[in-house]
Amino acid sequence: MPVSARSSTCLLLAASLLLVASTTVRSQPAGPDSADPVEAYLVRLGLVDHAIEYLEGELTKNPKRETLARGLADHYANRLLDSGNPAELDQFQGKIADLLSKHPGLRTPQLDTIVLQGDFLRGEKDFGHWVFNPEDTQTRDRAAEIFARIGPALRANAATLDTARLKLESEAEKTPDGPARDARFRIAQRAAQHFGRAAFFAAWSHYYLAQLKHLDPSDETLRQASVLFRKLVPVEDAPRDADLEDLDLGSPLRARAALGLALVDIATGKLEAGTAWFQVLAGNQVHPEVRDAVSFWYLFALIRAGKTEDALAFAKSQTSPAQSSPPGQLPWFKLLILQAGSQKGPWLPLGESGLLGLTRAGHADTARALVAKYQLPVSADSWLGRLLTAMNRLDAAEKSAAATDYRRAAEAFLAAREPADKNSPPWAKAGYQAAYCLIKAGDWTAAMRLLETSLQPIRDTLPELGGDATWLLALSYENLMGKDPSLRSKWMETLKLFTREYPKHSQAKKAQASLTGAMAAPLPGTKTETTRGSARDQLKQDYLAWRSLRADPAKANDALQKVRTAARTMLEQQASEGNKIPHLEAALVLADTHLSASPPEPARAAEVLKQGEAAARELPAENRLASDYQVMRLHLAQATGDIPMASAASAWLATHRKGTPLHEAALVGVAKTAEARLASASDSTAALAAASQAYESLLRFLGETSESVKNNRNARIATFRLAELQYSQGRIDDCRALLEQRLLKAFPRETKYLRLMGLACNEGRATDQALECWRLLTTGLTPGSPEWYEAKYHHMANLSLKSMGDARLAFSQFKVLHPDMGPEPHRALLLQLEKKLAQ
């Protein structure tokens, strides 16, 4: 299950612009030292909702118990911070307001800031909506009212908390070394966190308000935002004046504060300083949620500042064919098109960049709709123009249903297959649309050839079309195999792929019925004597019946014996008569029964396959039985760990079934064979190397990019397994590179990827990166689970390498909440760490 870090924020849009708030500070929940032992007990058991109900009940009985009210306020505040649900925000804001009306002494700047954060989230959501719907003045005005109201209040809270922070720090500095000094510094640190929260939300409120009202660069609102952001990111001018390690931009709060400072600098005319900040924020040391949104916000800042040429140059650099699409694709492209469509004039080139990027990202239909909505000019000679022409021709063909119109549309789509990158969504989708048009025009041969070259790119880059494209290819084979019987094996292979990968497709049941019927039908090109044909047909029916019963051993055993008897009889009979094809069919059936037995009988399977070897080698490569024989050899090799046999069978399939599902199956088979050998190897060195090589070959076929990992489940599994093998081999740098560049780039919150990355960083002494991995795991895993204790241990162990003081503080807080220190073996490790920190 992917890690989902707790956050008190909402997205600017569902399309994901940026999470701007932080959960850096929380009210201290009741612990073992709580004033009420029942509350403390419930909290330690993780029953926080029951603790709230208990306190509410006790407070009803005795409304004057201030300690109960304070504990309840803490719990309400924590729930407010944890909730991104508007209804819950309203509920707990209302509870806090009611509690404060009865106990006004509970009101503090800290609690007030948390309450105002609920308003901030509502305003932020409206701000995000307004960015892409500037004509919605009602939403704009509502957001502006919220930020105009809460901004000054948050700023006042920040000032009060800053004064308290400075006083506490001064008192701590004057205290002699010892426990009292450490305790005062902890109190000062907590005050600093409270100040940071208030300053953070105040600064963003001021910036948002300035954008909503389109305030002048010299306006006091922007100046206040700049002052607050600079308190959070203490740098005099540009980031070149700062030590980036000291800035700690891996922290989401610091990174988002630096982003706010960059935006304010550009808004106030400091383009060079703001740009320098954005360059820093694009670096690997920056928290990923901020780093991935940098391109959008830089473009937003340039547009809002009226920097037409700078915005255009940056947009072109990000949407050129050589560049991958920036993070947050749809918001980025829509912002470009919106600006061009609403402002026209010198902004029009932005629309072209946005349309190109949107189309290359696989959203040509959306691009065409936006062209029509904003009446944007598109050159008919450009790639985008040719693609729009093809889409218009397809619309015309659908209306006329004329074969000539469909053929014209197919030609237009083929002419629009640019950029000439087979791994790009536009290339793949244009191929699919052209094939569809060719089928509608009745040209099954051309459609088949086109789909054979386009199917894998479609499945990799446009998984939503993968099922449709696979089904069309199967239909193409079915319509043509009457003229070319050799296509029957490709038809069946494609049906198998379709039913396996797309079981919920609308045509899945029809495909399964076709496949079952094909397996039971007599093979073309064989003798048709009644007796012999009946025997073969009966064997196939018995074989299918046994396979359908394999999940029920009690029923399957009789069917298995029946199949084996019939297969042995046919094997002996056809061998004596010299009938090679029926002989091989019987050998394959019998071999499968031995490999599928429980436990498997690979020696018997090998003996049977040996009997069919001569027949298999004499068959033409296009015959279905030739590939069935090689597939069975793969299964045998997997059962025995025979890598040379698996490699030989794979090489045959890769040569003679190149680009088909069997090619991929062959490479998967070699990988599974290597895994089987690894599991039983006494010396794992050679077995590890062979397994790594097998997965590397498979990934060269599936694709070695983060996009292939994101869109292809087999690529995702194979990439992670290769990373595990590299870790086991001690290839730590290779393992980290694979995780960072592919898996975590595609799935930055996946638990198992983060864990392996954390372990690899431990080994490679990459302490900062390890800290981030284990931190994300501790915030995303279920507290108290074995996995959470493991992550907690590694996080504090790495923290001790950077700062023993910080590690001691973290451990002391951890032990208060988890005195038993979890189950073994994590408890033993945590006890060892405790001894180390005590030295």
N, C-alpha and C positions, 0 to 999 in steps of 0.2 A: 504494500500500500504506500503510495507516495506520501512524503512528509508534507504537511500543510501547517506552516508556522502560524501560531496564534497572532492575530492582528486586530487592532482596534480600528482599522481603517476600512474604507470601501474603495472600489475602483472608481476612477474618474468616469470610466465607461465600462460596460461589459467587455468591450474590445481591448481593454487593459492599457491604460495610459501609464499610471504610476501610483503606487501606494505611497502616500505622503506622510502619514502619521506613523507613530511608533509605539511599541509597548515597552519602552525602556524602563518606565517607572510604573509601579503598581502600589496601591495601598498595601501595607503589611497585613497579611491575613492572620487570623488568630492561630497561634501555635501552642506549644505545650505550656507556655507561660501566660496563656490567656487568663483574664480575670474570671472566666466561667469555665469550670472543668468539663462540663457536658459539651459546650461549644468546641473546646479544644479537642476533645475526643472525636467528635464528629468530623472535624476538619482533618485530623490526622488519618481518619479512615477514608478521606476523599469525599465524604458526604456533605458537600458544601451547601447544597439546596436544603438538606435537612437541618443544617446548622442555622441557616437563615430562618426557616420556619420555627425552629426552637426559640431563637432570639425574639422573633416577632411575637410569639406567644408569651414569653416571659415579660416582654416590655409592655404588653397589654395588661398583664397582671400588676405590674409595678412600673408605671410610666416615668417615675422619677429616677430610675437607675441609669445614671449617665454612662456608666461603663458598658452596659448592654447596648445603649443607643450608639455609642462610639463603635463598638464591634460591628453592629448592624450597618452603620454607615460605611465601614471598611468593606464589608461584603458587597453592599450595593455598588460601591465604586468599582470594585474588581469586576463585577458582572457587567457593569457599564463599559469598562475597558475591553472586555473579552467579546462583547457582542457587536456584530455587524448587522444585526437584524433591526430594522426601523421600529418594529413593534416593541421589541425588548428595550431599545433605547428609550422610547417614550415611557415604558413601564418603570424602568429603574430611575430615570430622571424624576418621574412623578413621586416615586417612593422617597428619593433623597429630599425633594422639595418638602414633602409632608413631614419627614423626620426633622428637617431644619426648622420648620415652623414651630415644632414642639420643643426642640432643643437647639435654640439659636447659638448656644455656646460651641456647638460642633462645627460651625462654619469656619473654614480655614481657606487660605489661598490655594492649598493643594486640592482640597475637595472641590472648591469652586471651579478650578481648572478642569477637573475631570468632568464635571457637569457640563461646562461649556464645550468640552470636546464632542459631546453628543450633538450640539448645535453645529459645530464645525463640520461634522461628517455629513449632515444634511446640506449645508452650504456647499461643501465640496462636490457632492453628487450633482447639485444644480449647476455648479460651475462647469463640470465635465459635460453635461448636456448642452449647455449654452455654447461651448467651444465649437461644437459641430452643428448647432442650430442657432446661429446668431440672430435670426429673425424672431426667435421666441423671447420677446422682451419681458413677458411675465415671469419666466424662470430666471432671467437675468436680474430683474429687480428684486425678486425674492432672495436670491443668493447675496446680492449686494446689501440688502437690509440685514441679513444674518451677520455678515462679516463686519459691517459698520457698527453693529451692536456688540459683538463679542470681541472684536479686535482690541479696543481700548481696555476692556475689562481684563483680558488676558495679559495685555502689556502691563497693567497696574499690578496684577498678581506676580508677574515676572520681576518687577522692580522690588516688590516687598520680599520675595523669596531670594532675590540676589543679595539684598542687604543682610538678610539672615544668614545666607551662605557665607558671605565675607566675614561676618562676625564670628561664626562658628569655626571657620578656618583659622582666623587669628587666634582664637582661644586655644585651639588644638596645637598651633605652632608654639605657644608659650608654655604648654604642659610638658613636664619632663617625660623622657622616654619611659615606656612601661604600658601596662594594660589600660590605664586611664587615658593616656595619649591616643592609643589605638582606638579606644571606644569613641573618643571625641572626633577623630578623623572619620570614623564610620558614620557618625551622625552628620558630619559636614558633607561627606560624600552623598548621603541621602538627600540633604538639602540641595546640593548641586543638581541632583537628578530632578527634583521637583522644579527647580528653576528652569532647567533645560526643557522640561515638558511645556511649561507656560510660555517660555520664550519662543519655542518652536512653533506652537500653534498660533501665537500672536503674530509672528513674522509671516507665516503663510497666509493668515487672514488678511494682513495688510497688502500682501502682494496680490492676492486674488481680488480684493476690493479695487485696487488700482487698475487691474485689467478689465474688470467688469464695467468700471466707470470711464475707462480709457483716459486716465488722469495724465496730466503733463509730467514729463520726466523729473521736473524739479519739485513736484508736489510732496508735502510733508509725509503723506502716507507711505510713499516709496522710501523716503529717507528713514522713517522709523523701521520699515522692513529691513533695510540695509544694516541699521545699527543692531537690531536683534540677531540677524543671521551672523553678523561678525562676532557677536559675543559667543555664539555657538561654534564658529569656525575662526579661531583667533589668529587671523592673518592680516597684516597691515594693508597689503595691496594685492598683487597677483600671487598665484600659488607657487611661483618660482621662488618666492621669498620664504617658503615654509618647508619644513622637513615632512615629507609625505607620510612617513611612518608615525610621526607625532600626531598628524591629523586623524589617523585611524579611520580612513574612509571605508574600511570593511564593516564598520558599524553602520546600520541603516540610518540611525538618527544623524550621525555626522555626515554621511553621504547625502542625505536628503537636505540637510542644512546647507551643505556646499552647493547643491543644485539650486536651492533657493537664492543663494548669494550670486551664483552665475546668472540666473534669470534677472535678478534685480540690477546687477551691473549693466547688462545689456539694455534693460528698460530705462536706466538713467544715463545712457549714452556712453558707458564705458565698454565699448565693443571689444577692444583688445583684451581687457582683463576678463570679461565674461567668456570670451572664446577660449582663453587660456584655461579657465576653470573647466569648461566643457571637455577640453582635450584631456585634462587630468581625470575627469569623471568617466572617460571611456576606457580607462586602464583596468588591468586585471585585478588590481588591489582594491577596487571599489566594490561595494555590495552589489550583487547581481541584479536586484530589483531596480536599482538606480542605473547601473551601467546599461542595462537593456533598454532603458527609456531615454537615454541621453540624446539620441538622434532626433526623436520626436520633439523634445523640449528645446533643443537648440534651434530647430526649424521654427517652432512656435515663437521663440523669443525674437528671432530675426524678422518674422512676419509682423509681429506686434510692434516692433520698433521701426517698421517701414523700410527695412534694409533689403530692397528688392533684388539688387545684383548679388548680394551675399547669399540670400536665401536661394536664388536660382542656381548659383554655382554649387552650393552645398547639395541641393536636391539632385542636380545632374550627377554629382559624384557618387551619390548613394543609389541611383536608379540606373546606372549604366549597365550594359550587359555583363561586364566583367565583375560587377559587384553583386553579392547576395543581397536579398531584400533586408532592410533594417528591421530590428525588433519592433513589434507593434505595427505590423505591415498595414493593416486596414486603416487604423487611425492616421498614420503617417500619410498614406496616399490620399485619403479623403480630405485631410487638411490642405494638401496641395491643390486638389481639384476645387474645393470649396473657396479657397482664396482667389483662384483664377476665375471661377465662375461668378463670384459675387462682386469682384473688383474690376475684372477685365483689364484692358490697357496693358501696362508693363508687366502685370502679373500673369498674363496668359501663358507664357512658357512654363510656369509652374504646373499648370493643368496638364500640359503634355508629359512632363516628368511623372506626375501622379498617375495618369492614365497608363503610361508605359509600365510603371512599377506594379500597378494593380493587375494589369493583364499578365505580366510575367509571373506574378504570384498565383496565377490560376483563376482570376476573377474577371474574365473577359465580359461576362454578362453584366456584372455590376458596372464595369467601365462603360459599356455601351449605354446603359441606362443613365449614367451621369453625363455622358456626352449630350444625350437628348435633353436632360433636365436643365443643364446650364448652357446649352447651345454652344459647345466648345468646338472650335475649328480643328479638323484632323485632315492632314494631307492624304489623298487617296493613294499616293505612291509610297507612303511610309509603310513599315511593317504593320503598325496598328491599323492604318487605313485599309490595308489588304485583308486583315483579319475581320474588321467590321464589315467589309464588303462581302466576305464569305458568309458571315452570320446573317446578313440581309438576304443573300441568295438562298440560304437554307430556309429562311422564313417564307420566301416566295415559293420554293419547291414544296414545302409542306402544304401550302394553300392550293397549288396546282396539281400536286401528286404526279407530275410528269417526269418520266425517266430522264429526259434531256435536262430538265431543270436541276434534278438531283446530281447529274453528272457535272454540270457547270459549278454547282456548289462544292462538290468534291475537289474539283480542280482548283477552286479558289482557296479551299482550306490547305491543300498541299502547297500552294504558292505562298501561304502565310506561315509555313513551318519555320519561322525564325524566332529567336536566335537558333542556330543549328546545334543546339545542345540537347541531346536525347534525354538528359536527366532533368530538363526543365518542364514545368507544368504546361506552358503553352504548346511546346512541341508535341507533347504526349496528347493533349486534348485535341489539337488540330488533327492529329492522326486518327483519333477515335471518331471525331465528327466526319472526317473524310470517309472512313470505312463505313460508317452508318449510311452516308449518302450513296456510296457505291452499292451497298446491299439494297437500298431502296430503288436504285437504278437497275438492279438485277445482275450486276457484275460481281458474282460471288468469288471468282478467282482473284480479281484485283483486291477485293476486300480482305480475303484470306491472307494474301501476301503482306498487305499493309498491317493487319492486326498481328501477324507473327513478329514483325519488327517493333511494333508499338506496345504490345501487351505488357511487357515487363516495366517499361517506363511509365505506363499508365498506372500499373499497380503500385509502383514505388512513389510516384509524385502526386497521384490523384486517387487515393484509395477509395473514395466515394464512387468512382467510375469503374473500379477494378472488376466488380461482379458483372456489370453490363458488358464490358469489353470481353471478358472471358466467355460469357454466354454467346456473344456474337461470333467469336472465333469458333466455338463448338458448332454453331449453326452453319458456319461457312464450310467446315469439314463435312458435316452431315449432308449438305446439299451437293458436295462435289465428289464424295467417295463412291457414288455410283459409276462415275467415269474413271475414277482413280482409286481402286481398292486399297492401295497403300496408305491412304489417308485415314483408314479406319482406326489404326492404332493411335494416331494423333487425336482423332475425335474422342476416343475413350480416355486418353491421358488428360485431355482438356476437361472432359466431364468429371473425372476424378478430382482434378484440381478445383473445379467449380463447386462440387458438392462438399468438399473438405473445407475450403476457405470461405464460402458464402452460403452457409446453411440456412440463413434467414432470407435469402433472395426470393423474389416472387416466382422465379423459375426453378427453384431448388428441387421441389418434388418432381417436376417433369424431368429434370436432369437425372435424378436418382432412378426413376422408372426406366428411362432410356438406357442408363448404365447397367441396370439389373437385367434388362432384356438382352442387351448386347453380350453380356457375359454368358447368358444361357443359350444364345443362338449358335448354330453351327458356324464354324469359321469358313470364310470363302477360300476357294482354290484347293479344297481337299476332296478326296474320293467320296462318292455319294451312295455307295452300296447300302442297302437298307439296314442290314445287320450291323455293319460297322458304324454307320451314322447313328443308329439307335443307341449303340453302346457308348459312343462319345457324348451324345446328348444326355444320356442317363448319368454319366460320370459328372458332367457339368452341373446337372440339377442336384445330384447328391452333394457335390462340392459346395454349391451355394447354400444348400440346406444346412450343412455342417457349419459353415462360416456364420450363418445367422444364429446358430445355437451356442456359439463358443462361450458366451457370457454365462451360460447355465451348464456347468460340468455334468450334472446328472443326466441331462437330456443329450448333451453333445457327444458322450462317449459312444453310444450306439451308432450315431451318425458318422463319427470318426472312423470306426471300424468298417462301416459299409463303404466309405470313400476309399479307404486304404485297400480293401479287398478288390474293389473295381479298378483302382489305379494299377495295382500290381498285375492283375490279369491283363489289362490293356498293355502295360509296359512289356510284358513277356510276349504277348501275341504280336504286337506291332514290331518288336525287335526281330522276331523270327521271320516276319513277312517283309521286313525292310521298309516299312512305312515310317519315315522319319518324323513327319509333323505330328501325327497322333502319338508316336512314341515320346516325343519331347513334351507334348501336352501332359501326358500321364506322369512323366518324370517331374515336371514342375508342380503338379498337384500333390504328388506324394512327398516331394521335398518340403512343400509348405506345411503339410500336416506334421512332419517331424520338427520343423523349426517352431511351429506354433504350439507344440505339446508342452505340458507342464509336468516336469521341467523339460526344456528344449532338448532335442536329440540331434545335435549338429553332426555327429559322426555319420548317422544314418542318412541325413540330408545330403551330406557331401558325397556319399556312395551313390545315391540316386542321381544327383546332378552329374556325376562322372559318366553315368550311363547315357545321359542326354547330351553330353558335350559335343560329340561328333556332329550330331544333327544340328545343334545350335550354330556351330561354326560354318556349316555349309549353307545356312539360310542367308538370303540377301539382307543387308543391313536394315532395309525399310520394313521388313516383316515384323509384325508385332511380337511374335514369339522370340525373336532375337533379343529384343530389349527386355522382355519378361525374364529371359534366362539371365541376363546381366543383373537385373534387379534382384533376382533370387540369390545370385552370387554375393551381392551386397549384403543381403540379410544374413547369409551364412557367415560372411566375413565379420559382420557385427557381433554375431553370437560367439564367434571364436576369437575375436580380437586380431584377425589376420589382416593386417594393414596392407601388405602387398596385393592380396586378392581384392580388397576393397578399392585400392588405387587403380588396379587394372580394370575392374568393372566400371569405375567412375570415369576413367579415361575413355573407355568405349562409348559410354553414354554421352559424355561431353563432346565427343567427335561426331557421333551419329544422331544425337538428339539435341544438338546445340540450340539453346534458346527456348527449349520446351520445358515444361514442368519436370520432366525426368532428369534434365541436366541439373537442376537445383536439387532434386531428390538424391542424385548420385553424390553430390558434394556433402549433403547432409548425412548420407550414409557413411561416407568416409570419416566424418567427424564423430559419429556415434560409434564407429568401429574403434577409433582411436581412444574414445572414452572407455569402451569395454576393456581394451588392453591396459589402459592406465589403472583401472580399478583392480586388475589382477596382477599387475606387474610387481615383481620383487624389487627391481631396480627402477625407480620412477624417472630417472633422468632422461633416458631415451624416450620413454613413453610420454613424458611431458612435452618434449620437443616435437614428437610426432603429432600429438593432439593440437599443439599450437599451430603447427604447419597446416593441419587440416582445416582449422577454423580460419586461418589467414586466406586459404584458397577459397573457402566458402564466401568470405566477405569480399574478396575481389569480384566475385560473381554478383553478390547482392548489392554491393556499393559500399564505399568506405567514407561516407560523409555522415554528418549529424542528421541530414534530411532523410537518408535511407534508414537510419536508426529510428527516426520519428515515424516514418510511414510504413515500415516493413517489420512485422513482428519477428520473423526469422532473423533479420539483420540485428534486431535489438538483442535477441537471445544469444546469438553467436558472438556479438561484440562483447557482451558482458562475460560470457564464458572465456573468451580469449583473454580478457583483462584478468580474470581469476587465475588462469593458467600462467600468465606472465608474472603475476604476484607470487605464485608458488615456485616459479623458476628463479625468483630473485631479480627479475627484470623490472625493477620498481619504476624507473623513468618511463619505460614503455607503457606500463600499466597506468600510470598517472596521465600520460598523454592521451591514451585511448579513452579514459574516463572523462577527462576535461574537454577534449576536442569533439567527442561524439556523444557519449551517453549523457553526461551532465549538461552539455549544451542543449540537447534535445529535451531532457527531463531533469531540470535542476533540483527537484525536490524528491526524487526517487530514493527511498530509504536504503535499498541494498547498494545503489551506486555510491551514495554518500558514505556508507559504512566502509566499502572497499577503498574509496578514495581516502578516507580518514586513516585506515590502516596503512595504505601505501605512503601517505605523507608522514605517518609516524616513522616508518622505516627509512624514508628519505630525508628525515630531519627537516621537513618543510613545515615548521611549527605554525606559522600564521595560517597556512592553508588547512592544516589539520584542525586547528582551533575552530575555523569556520565550519568545517564539515561536522565536527562533533557538536558544535553549538546548534546548528540547524537540526540535528537529530534530537538533541535534548528538548528543543522547543516543539518538535513535531511528533515525537513518539509518546505513547501513553505513559505518564509518570507512574513509576513503581513497577513497570514491566521489566523483565530481564534485559531486554534490548536497551531500555532507557538507562538502567544502571551501568551497562557497558559504556554507553555514550557519555554518561556523566563522569565515569572514571577517566576515560581518555581525554575528555575536555579539561578536567582539572589537572591531570598529569601533564598535558601540554602547556597549560597555563603556568605551571610551576617552572617550566623551562624559560619562560619569559619574565615572570615576576613571582617570586616566592610569597611576597606580601599579598598580592591579589589572589594567589592560589589558596593561601591560608584563610583569607576572608571568605572565599567561595566555599571552601570545605566546611568552615564553621557554620555557615548558613545552611549548607546541605545537611549537615549532621543534626541540626536542630529539627529539621522537618523529617529526616529519615534516619533516626538514631540506630535502627537495626542494620542499616547499610545493605539491605537487599539479600538476594540468594547467592549461593556459590555458583561459579567461582568468582563472581564480581565482588562479593563481600571480602574475600581474602585479598584481592588486589587493592580494594579501598582501604583496608586496614594497613597494608604495606605503605600506601601513599600517605596515610595519616602519620605513620612513624617518620617518614621522610620529611614531612612538613613540620613535624615537631622538633626537628634537629636545629 
